[in-house]
């Protein structure tokens, strides 16, 4: 399935984004959108051949450098992309000659970016060119490029130059000084160093050409080592150029250029590396994917946003974190904000907890910078910076330059006044601990973060003796339109919450790890007096909450500001701060992003004060209409979407969700060129899982109270909670019923044991024990002919492992049929099928099936059948194997078909076995997926492309013995 976004020349498929037209006016925004990466680096979607307006960029985690006096930023690293092509002397460029055909694709399932085009050169030669690139997820130091060239109409002379460009710039400033470069037997290499931080980078590259004889030459132009070749290409001949690049920095290796050259000498060819990359992505998506049916735009766009988070996730480094614009652009100069802990981290906490641990560990490793900031401002403890880089010191610029020559410089007060992020980081630390049960990390890292930031708060609050209360004055809250306020409720309540949890962590530490508690007491000067002070602040901090109405005042005096009706300012394409001016926004009840509502959202998981449904409804009615949700902050829409779901406002929830979802793909704010909106991408995951999925976390595990959009027919995902995986497969029907609460307690599928304790086998029927696919095909073919619907054997392959209803829906496509007609057609097809299988006998068992069944019975194995067919009993009886089967789960046994695990779980229950004691034998991808979701061992029959996700794969059962299966399963267990 696919859908087109006509205004943006985009086509969306389940996993693939296709750009159908090149527009140089959108070069920079599309550069962001087509970013690829691997958690070590990110490379924008720049053109291999370059462009006059181009600004290629590759950012590597942790490679920061200083612009003297002004700021610290991620350095744009040497460009590994340049591949220059000349045809009969005409250099290929998108702005020269004529583009006859064009298509660019990003396949987020494997992080592969490709571009295919037909180009007529200025001299009239027509050439087909196909580019590919990937940053290997299997080995973060490997980058791959491929270029395929076909002369369409005549013989021509092709010249190729593949280079490393050492002159990368950060919008006018070059952070690199060249150290050395050269050539090896493999190719070329470059060594550079940042000017301020003295971080070295080593890059090496090699090029191979196939399809024609060509010799390679190396030229060492300073800062631009190049491999070149020229050859004669005959008409319709395809020549393939492959360029492999390796990269290291001195953050990982003492001699990065040596490491790059050694790696280059060892790596295999492009195809092998791409396959390894695909396998690595398969493993990641197996944990992180969200599957949506009924809304193809949302289905792809959700995956796209998750992809952008995954390619910037540091899986091998706990001293870096995810910048606000990820590794995709120059916006915010690669700085880390509260965006990471509050908006992005939950996705990793519940799908990739090891990465979540790394992201939080970054805050531990930079805590000394937070301590330096606290000391600078005259406070104790750790005061985390508003914007952070490599050291944890404050790197927020003091001033922003105006857009016009005569405007005034704008003072950025966030570095001084927006202080709630110290509590936000403590909040994220606590939430990770609750979700993971990672006591070891909390002992060694998390406790110190929570306790030392609590010490900061105890020195930052002010005691008002007249009111006998604690206050926090002179701050900026989550809403940044008001730049100097007192007693912002978001900040005050988060501080109160923080201190409550600090006391709990301190008590837990003394009880569980007394030696570590003593160590921190000495290091942080924790005393009984400190605890008493914390408790006093908790009891007396001023929270502007009216219990009689449930209304919360955003900060002291907010209700006295001039009210506003945002509808009076429509239509507009600017923020309300731009419309009103900085002082005008300060004087109005207008919000850049949720503030009180953000507090309620963070208190929502455990329904902590002041959150309850009445308070939420009251404050939503007051603050949502006053929030600049369109042009304020991109952090707002996803959060408002979740709260709207809670309130049953489905239309608003979906509208806000789509607003967040398409912020980059449709460049809705006009600033996608600066980089991906990382916090919005993280908010998307929360909107789908916590909003539409309605996930609530309990001591028994996560449960769902779904609010699925009416067009969605299926929502499938999984979560990791305290060492176990929980799979959810929710349908549109389950979301129905206004006000009715549905609690779905999923079956956990924890990691399978290292040594399989197999007690039973569950066999699919069709394609495993017998082949009734021909009968299914003939039944569907007869139905299709009667309905005048085109249907082929190739189309029938897509129905493998799919339920009868889903098969019919695939066949009829978008043709209009009533539900009654659909039911009648399903019954008609089944009637044809039953008639066809009347003549099935034992001769129709597939080779090896009966021998394996007999051997398994002799070893004492229990045997079950797990078939989606509603005719399974009839087929088993006619095959003559009913006496060899202990249990049958068929299409009548459960409601949810494969790939939901219900069918196999039901079979295991009938066999009186635990899921991890069962082996499922399947020939369909949906069946393998279902078995894995159920926590079972899997054997796939057929091509790897179809059943490669299984633990063990065989072509068929022919010649397979229990000894073979046991050996393969033991081997798989050791690898898992």
N, C-alpha and C positions, 0 to 999 in steps of 0.2 A: 504494500500500500504506500501511497505517497500523496502529498498535498503540496500545492504551490503557494508561495507568498509573492503575488504578482508585483507588488510595489518594490520588493527587494530582490527580485530575480532569484529567489531561493526555492528549491524543492526539498521537502522534508520526507525522508523515509525513516523506518524504525531506527536505523543506526547511522544513516548517511545524510549529510548535508551537501546539496548540489547547488553551485552557483552557475547560472546559465548565460550570464552576460557580464563582460568585463566593463567596469565603469571607473575610469581613473579618478573621478571626483570622490570615490569611496575607497581609494587605495589604502588609506590609513585605518579606517574603521574595519575594513575587511582584513587588513593585516592583523588586527586584534582577533577577529572572529576565527581566522584560520590558524591560530597559534597551536603548535604542538609542543610536547614536552614529555619528561619522564620522571619528574620529582627531583631531579638534580638540576636540570636547566629547562628553560622555555625559549622557543624560537618563534618569533612572529611570522605571519604568513606572507613574508616578502617574496618577491619574484626572483628566481634563480639568476635570470639574465640581467637583473637590475631595472630601475626605472628612474626617470628624471625626478619624479616626485617621491621616490621611495626613501624609506628610513628603516633599513633592516636592523633587527635587534635580536640578540640572544642574551638572556640574563641567567646567571648561575647563582644559586642560593649562597648567600653569605659573602659574595664578592662585592663588597662595598668600597667606595672611595670618596674622598672629600673634594668638593668644589671649594677652594679656599675662601674662607670668611662666610660663605653663603649657606651651604648645606652638605649633608652626607647623602649619597644615593647609590643604588645598585649600578654598577658600571656595565655599560653595553660592551659585551665581550667581542673579540674578533669574530668576523662573520664567516661561517663555514659553508655558506650556500653558493657562492658564485660559480656558475656554469655558463660560459659564453659560447654561443653557437654562431658561426658564419656560414652562409650558403652562397657559393660562388662570389664571395667577397662581401655579400650583404649581411650585416650583423642582425641577428634576430632580436627584435624588441617589440613589445606590445604597442608602442606608439609609432612604429614605422611599418611600412608595408600595409597589408590588409589582413584582418582576422576573419576568416571565412566560417570557421566553426570554433566553439569555445565551451569548455566545461571544466569546472574545478570542484573537487569532491573532498570532503573530510569524513573519513570512516572512523567514528569514535569507538567502534568495537575493538580497534587495534591501533589507534593513533596514527593512521596513515593518511597523509595529505597528497592528493594527486591533481594534475592539471593536464587536460588533453585539448589540443587545438589544431586547426589547419590554418597555415599561414602562407599567404602569397607575398613573396619578397618584392622589394621595389623593382627587381629585374624580371619579375614574372614567374619565378620558380614556386611551385606549390609543394609545401612540406608538411607532413603530419608529425607533431611532436607530443610526446607523453612524458611528463615529469612525475616522479614520486619522491617522497621523503618521509623518514620516521626518526624519532629519537627512541632508542631501544629501552624498553621497560625491563628487559631481561638483563641488560648490562648498561648501567646509567652513563658509562663513559664512551658509548658507541653511538654514532650517528650514521644514517645511511641515505644515499640519494641514488636515483636511477633516472636516466633519460633515454628514451627510445625515439629514434628519428627514422622516418620513412619518406623517401622522395616519391611524391605521388605521380609525377608526370614525365620526368626526364632524369637522366644521369646528372649528377652535380658534385662539386667539390665541397666537402664539409670540413670545417675547422672547429676544433673544440678546445676550450681552455677551462680547466677546473682549478680553482684557487682557494686560498685562505686570505681574507682581507683583514689585515691588522690595524686598519685605520677606522675602526668603529667609533662612533661619536654618540654622546648623550645630548642630542639637540644642540650641537655647537661646541661641546667640550669633549675633548679626547682624554680619557683617563689612563691611556696606555702609553708606555714607552717601550720601544722594541729593544730586546736584549740580543737575540740571535735568531737565525733561521738557516735552513739548509735542506739538503736532499739525502735520501737513503736509498737502499735497494728497493724499498717499498714505495717511496714517493717523496713527499715534502713534509717539512715541519716548521713551526713557528714558536718562538718563546718571547713572551712579553710580561710586563710587570706594571701594576697600578702605581700611579705617581705618589699617592699619599700613604696608603695602607700597605704598600709593598707586597701585595699578593701576586704571585707568579702564576701564569697560565702556560700550559704546553699543549699544542695541538699538532696532530699529524694527519696526513691524508694520502690516499692512493687512488688511482683510477685504473679501471680495466675496460677494454673495448672488445665486444664480441659481434660476430656477423660480418666482419671485414678485417683484412690485414691492416694493421696500423702500428707504427712505432711511436713511442712516447718520448717527449722531450721535457726537460725541467728548466725553468728560468727562475732565477732568484732575484726578482726585483725587490728592493728594500721594503719590507712590511707587506709584501704581496707575493709570496711564493706560489708558483703556478706549474701545473702539468698540462701540456698541450699535445695535440695530435691533429693530423689532417689525413683525409682519405677520400677516395672516389666512391660515391654511393650510386648504385644503379637504380633505375626506376623500380618501385615496389619492393625494394630491399630494405629490411628493418635492421638498423644498427643499434646496439644497446651499449650505453655508457653507464658504468657503475662507479660511484665515488663513495668511499668509506672514510669516515673521520673519527679520530679518537681525541678525547679531551680530558685533561686533569688540571687541578690547581694545587697550589701549595697548602691549601686548607686540608687536602687529603694526603698528599705525598710531598716528601722533601724535595724530590727531583721530578716535577710534573712533566717536563718535556721528555725525560728518559722513560717515564711510565707510559706516555702517549706513544712513543716510538715502539716500545716493546709490545704494547697492546696491539698496535697496528700490524706488527709482524706475526701475531698469533691468531688473529681473528679469521673465521671462515668467510665464505662468499656472501653476497647480498641476500640471496634467497634463503640461505640457512639462518642468517641473522634475522630476517623478517619473520620467518617461521617461529623462531624463539621468542621474538617480540610478541607475536600473536598469542602464543601459549601463555606468556606472562600476563597479557591483558585478559585472557579468558579466566585466569584465576582471580584477578581483581574483580572483574564484573560478576563472577559467580557469587561474590559476597556483597557487592555494592549496587547491583542493578535494581532499578525500579521498572516494572513491566506494566504498561497501561494499554488497555484496549478500548476502542470506541472514540479516540481523540488522537489522531496521528500527529498533529502539531505538538500537543502536550507530550506524547510518547517520546518523540525525538528530542524536543527541547529540554525535557527533564534530564534525559541522558546527556545531552550536550553540556548542561550546567554542571552535572556531576563529573563529566570528563574534564572540564576546565579546573575543577578542584583536584582531581586525581593527578593531573599532569604537573601540579605544583606541590604535591604532597611529599615531604622529605622522609622517605622510608628508611634512609641509611644515615641520617644526621639529626641529632637532637640538640644542635646548637644553632639552628635556623628555624624560621617560622614562615607562614604564608603572608605575603604582603597584601595590602588592601586591593591592589590591582593585579594580584597574583604575579606570575612571571611573564606577563603578556604585554606590558606597555610601560611608558615612562611616567604615568600618573602617580602622584604621591611619592615618586622617587624610590619605590621599593620599600617603603616604610610599613611597619606592622602596627595595627591599631587594635582596639577592642573587638573589631570585626571578626578577628580570628577566633577568639575564645567564645564569644557569644553567638555568632552566626554560623561560622564554618565548623568549629570543633564538633558539635553534636553529630554531624554526618560521619566523621571518622570514629567518634566514640562508639557508635552503634554498628559500624560496618568494618572499620579497620582500626581496632583499638591500639595497635602498636604505633600507628602514625599519630593518633591522638596523644599518646604518651610522649612521643617525640616533641610534638608541638608545645605541650605544657612544660616539658623539660627545658625548652628554650627559655622560658621565663625564669626557671631556677638558675640556669647558667648565666643569665643577665641580671640577677638580683643585685649584684654589687653596683650596677649602674643605677638601679632604683634607690639604693641606699645613698648613693652620691647625690641624687636629686633631692631626696628628703633632707639631707644635711644642708644642701645649698639653700633650701627654702626655710631652714631653721626648725625642721621637724625631726622626729626619731623614726626608726624603723625603715621600711622600704616603701617608697612612693614611685610606682611605676610610671614611666613617661607616657605622654599621650601618643607620641610617635616614636617608635623604637627601630633600631637597626642592628648592628652587630654586637655592640657593647652593653646595650640596655640603658645608655644615657639618653637624655632628651634630645631629639633631633628635629622636633617641629620647628619650621622656619619662624622667625619672629615677625616677618613682614611678607605680605603678598603684594606683587606689583599690579598696578591697575591695567585694564585692557586698552586704555587710550593714553596718549602721550601726556595729557594735562591733568589726569586724575591723581588723586592722593594715594600714597601707599597705604595699604590696609594692615593694621596690627592684628596678628593672629594671637588671640588670648587663650586658645585651648591648652597650650603648653603650661600656662600658669594656673588656669581655673577649672579646666575640665578634668576632674580628679577621680571620677567614679570608676575609672578602669582598674584601679587597684582592687576594688571590691568585685568588679566583673571577673578579674583573673582568679580571685579566690572562689567565686561562684563556679567557674568552669572547673577548677581543681576539685571542688567538692562533688560536682555532678559526675565527673569522670570516675572518681573513687566509688561513688554509689553504683554506677553502671558496671564497672569492671571488677570491683572487689579487689583491686590491686593494692593490697596492704603494704607490700614491699616498697612500691613507688611512693606511696603516701608517707611512709616512715622516712625514706631517704631524701625525698624532694618536696612533696606536696605540703607536708606539715610546716616546713620552714617558710614556704611561700605564704600560707594562710596566717601563720603566727606573726611573722615580721611585718606584713601589711596591716595586721590588726594593731600592732604597736604604733604604726604610723597614724592610724585613725585616732588612737587614744591621745596623740599629741596634736592632731589637727582640729578636733572638735573644740568648741568654746562653751564654757559654762556660763549660763545666764542666771545669776543669783536671784534677780528679781522674779523671774518666772520659774526658778528651780528646775531648769531644763538645760539640755545640751543642744547646741545649734552648730550648723556648719554654714558659714557665711562667705560670700564672695566667690561663687562657683558658677560654672556652666553645666547645665544638666544634659540629659540625652538629647533634648531639643536645643539645638545650637543657635536658634534665632535670638535667644535672650542671653546676653553675654556677661552679665554681672548680677546674679540673683542670690538671695539668702534662703536657706532651708529648702532647697529643691527636694521634693518628696522622694523622687527616684534615688537621689544620692543618699539622703538621710536613712531611708528604709534599707537600702543595700548595705550601708554601714552597720546598721543594727543587725541585719541578717548575718553579715560577715562576722561580727563579734559573737553572735550566738553560736555560729559554727566553729569559731576559733576555740571557744571554751570546750566544745564537744571533742574537737580534735586533740586539744591539750589533755583532756581527761582520758581519752582513748590511748594516747601515746604513753601516759604515765602507767596505765594499767597493762598495756600490751607490750610496750617496748620501753621499759623504765630507763635503760641505759641511754637510749636516744633522747628521751625526755630530759634527762640530766644534762646531756651534751648541749641541747638547745637552750635550756635554762641558763647555762653559763654563757653561751654564745650571744643570746638575744637579751640577756638580763631579765628573764621572766621571773617574776616573784608573785607572792600571794597578793601584794598590793596591786600589781598589774591586773590580776584576775578580778579583784574587787572593783577596780576602776572600770574594767570592761563591763561588768554586770551593772554598774551604776549607769553607764552610758546607755546600755540596752533598755533599762527601765525608764530613763528620763529624756531620751533624744526626742526632739519635737517632730511629730508626724502630722501633717496638715490634713487630717481626715475627719469628716463629719459623720459620726455613727448614725445620726438620725436620718440622713439622706443617702449615705454611702458615697457622697461626692468627695473627691480628693482634690485639693488645690495644688496645682503644679509646683508653685513656689510661693513664698510669702508675698502677697500683693498681686498675684496673677489676676484674680477676679476684679481688681480695680483698674486693670488695663483697658484700653479701648477695644470694644468687641469688633468682630469682623464677620462679614458674609462673603466667603470666597467666591460664591456664584456671581457676585457683582463684578468680579475682575475677569470673568471668562468672556471670550476665549483668550488664552495667553500661551506663550511659549517660553516663559521665564519664571524663575522662582519668585515667591512672594517677597523675599528679601531684596531681589533685584528690582521688583516693582516698587516696594515701599522705601527702599534704602535701609541701610543697617540700623539707623536710629528709629526709623519708622516701624520696622519689624520688632524692635525692642519694646515699642510702646503699644503694640497690639497683641490681642489674644490669638496669635497665629503661630503654628508650630512647624518646624522643619521636618520633624519626624516624631513618632510616638514617644512620649515621655512617661506620663502616668500609665498609659496603656502598655508601655514597655515594661514598667515595673510589674503590672498585673500579669503580663505574660511570663516573666521570670518567676513569679511566685506561684504560677499556675500548676506546675508538676506535682507539688505536694499540698496544694490549696492552702498556702501559708498566708498570714495576714499581709495585706488587706484583701486578698483574693477570695471572692465567692461570686456566684452567678449574678446576684443582684448588684453587687458593686461593679462588676464588669459591665453589665447592661447600662447602669447609670453613667459611668464614666465614658463608655463608648458613645452614648448619645451626646455627651457634652464635647468630648475632645476630637472624635473622628471628623466632624464637619469643620473643625478649625485647623486641621492638619493639611499642610501643603503636600499632599500625597503624590501629585503628578510631577512637580519640579523641585520639591524639597530634597530629601535624601532618598537614595535608592534602598536604604535599609528598611524603610517603612512598609512598602506594600505587602511583602510576604508575611510580616508579623500581623498586620491588620487582617490579612486573609485568614490566618489561623483563628484569630479572635472572632471574626465574622462567622466562621464555621461553628465555633462554640455557641454563638448566639442564634444559630439556625438561619442566618442570612446567606443562603446558598449563592444567590446571584452576585452579591457583593464579594463573597469569598472567592468565587471563581474569577471575577473581574480583577481583584487585587492580585490573585495568583498569576494571571496572565500578564498583568502589568510588570510583575517581577520577572516572570519567566522569559519574556521577550525583550528585556531591557537592552541586551546586547545584540541578539540576532536581528532585531528591528531597529537598533540604535535609537531607542525611544527618547533618550535624553540628549542626543546629539553629541555625546562625549565618549562613545565606544572607542574612538581612536586612542584615548588615554590608557586603555586596558580593560580587561574583564572586571565587572563589578562582583568581586569575590564574595562579599557579604550577602549580596542578593542571591548568588548561586547557592550559598549555604542555607539561606532562608528558604529557597525552593525545596530543598530536601525536608526541612522542618514543616513547610506548608503541606507537602504531600503526606508525610508520615504522621505528623502530630495533628495536622488540621483535617485533611480529607480522610486519612486512615484512622484518626481519632485514637492514636496509641496512648495508653496510660500505663505507667510503670507501677507494678505492685510487688509485694514480697514473693508472690507466686510466679512472677514473670510479667512480661508485657501483655496487655490485652487491648483489643480494638473496640472502639465505639465509633464506627465509620460515618462520615458525612460525604460520601462519594458524589462528585458532580453527576448530574442526571444523564449526561451523554456517555459517561464512562461505563463500560460493561465489565471491566475487570481491573483490579489493582493488586499487584503481586510484589512482595518485597520480603526481606528478612532482616532480623536484628540480632545483634550479639548482646547478651545480657548476663553478666556474672558467670562467664565461662561456657554458656550454651548459646546455640543458634535457635532462633524462633522464626519459623516461616509463616507468612500471612498470604492468603489468596482470597481476596474479597471481591465480591461481584456487585453489580448494580442493584440486584434484588435485595442484597443484604443491607444496602444503605437506605432502603425504603422504610416507610413508616414514620411519620412525623412524631418526634418526641420519644420514640421507642428506642431504648438503649439495648444494643446487641453487644455482648461480651464474647469475643472469639478467643478461646484459650488454645493457642496453637501447640503443635507437638514439637518439643525441642529436638533438634538434631545436632547433638554435640559431636565433637571430633570422634571418629571411629577408633577403636582400640588398636594398639600397635600389633597385637597378635589376634587375628580373627578367631572368634569362637562360633563357627558356623554350625547352626542346628537345622537350617531349612533353606529350601530354594523356592522362589516364586517365579514361575515362567509366564511371560506373555504368550499368547496363543498364536496369533497370526504373524508369520515371518520368523517365528522361533521354533515352535513345534510342528507347525503345518503352514502351508501357504494358501490362505484363502483370499489373498490380495486380488487374484484374478477374478474371483467371484464378486468381490466388492466392486472391482472395476467394471465388470459386465453389468452389475446392478445399477451403478451410477450412470454408465453409458446409456443404458436403456432409458432411464429417467431423463437424462439430458436430451436425448434424441426426441423424446415425446414433448419436451418443453422448448425445443429448438434452441438449446444452449450449447455452444461449442464446448467440447470436452475431449481431452486426449489422454493417452497413457502417461505422458509427461505431467500433465495436470494432476493425474491420479497419485503420483508420487508425493505431492504436497499433502495428501490426506493421510499419509502413514502415521499411525498412532493418534489420530485426531478423532474426536467423538462424532457421532452421526450428525448431530445438529451443526457442529462447527464445520464438518465436511460440506454439508449442504450450503451453508452460508458462503463458503469459499467458492462453491460452484456457481451460485446464482449472482454473486457479486452485488452490484447496486440495483439489480432488477427489482421492481416493486412487487412484493408478494405479501399477502396478509398472513397473520399468524396461523389462521385456519388452513391456508394453502400450504404453508411450511410444514405443519403437522401432517397433512395428507401426503405430501411428497416424501417425508421421512418414512411414513408407514408403507407407502408404495415401494420405495427402494428396498425396505426390509423384506417385503413380501417377495420381491424378485430374488433377493439374496437367499432367503430360506428355501425357495424353490431350487436354486442352483446348488445348494449344499446337500440336497437330499441324497446325492450319490457319493458323498465323501466316505472313504473307508480308511483302514489302517495303512493302505498303500500311499495315502496322501501325507503321512508323517514325513518330515524332512530328514535327510541323512543324519545319523548320529543321535537323533532325538530319543528313540526307544532304548538304545544302548545306554545312554547316560541316565535316563530315568530309572532303568533297572539297577544300574550300579549304585546310584544314590539311595535307592530303597534298601539295597543290601547293606549299606553302611549305617542305616538307621536314620537317614535324613527325612525330615518332613517335606512333603511336596505340595505346593499350592499353585493355583492358576490365578493370574491377575490380568484380566482382559476387559477392555472397554466394551467388547461386544455383548449385546443382550442375548446372543444366541450361543454363548460359550458352552452351556450345559449340553445343548444339542450336538455341537461340534465334537466335544470331548467324548460323548457317548458313541458317536459314529466313528471316531478314530480308534475306539476300543481301548482307551487308556483310563477310563473312569476308576478302575481298581488300583491304579498307580497314583492317584491324586487324593490328598487328605482334605483339601479345602478349595473352594472356588469363589473368587470375587469377580463379579461381572458388572455389566452396565446397570444392573438393577440394585447393586449393593450400596453404592454411594451416589451422592448428588454431583460432586465436583469431578469432572473428568481429568485425565492427565493433561497438563503436567502437574496438577495438584497431587499430593502424595496419598490422598485418602484411600484410593483403591488398594494400594500395596499395604498401607497401614491396616486396612480392614482384613486383608489376607493374612498378615502377620498375627493379628488378633485371633483369627479363626484357627491358626496353627498353634496358638498359645505360646508365641515367641516374641521376644523383644525385637525392635527393628534392627539393632546392630547384630543380631544373630541370624539375619536373613540375607540371602543373595538374590537379587533380582536379575533375571536374564531377559534382555529387551533388544529389539532391533530398531527402535524409533527414538529420536532425540527427546521427544516429549516424555517418553517412558523413562529414559535415563534421568532426566531432570526431576521427574516425580520421585523416583527411588532415592536419589541423592537428597532431595528435600525431606524425605522421610527418615533419613539417617541410616540408610541401608547400603550394603556392598552392592556393586553393580558389575555386570558382565554385558558388554555390548556386542551385538552380532551385526556385521556389515562394515561398510567403509568408515575409516576414521573420521572423515569429514562429517559423518552423520552421528556417530556414537562415540566420538573421541573423548567425551567428558567422562565416560565410564572408567572404573578402576582398572578393568581388564577388557581387552578387545580381541575377538576372534572373527574370522570371516564367516563362520557358521559353526554349528555343533558337530559337524562331520569330524570324527576322530578325536573329539575332546573327551577327556576322562576326568574323574574326580581328582586324580593326582595332579593333572595339568592345572585345574582350577585352583586347587589348594596352593600350589607353588606360586602361581601368578598373584593370587590374593595376598599371600604372605609378603611377596616382593612389593606389592602396591602399598601394603600397610607400613612397611619400613620407609617408603618414600613420602608418605603423607604426614 
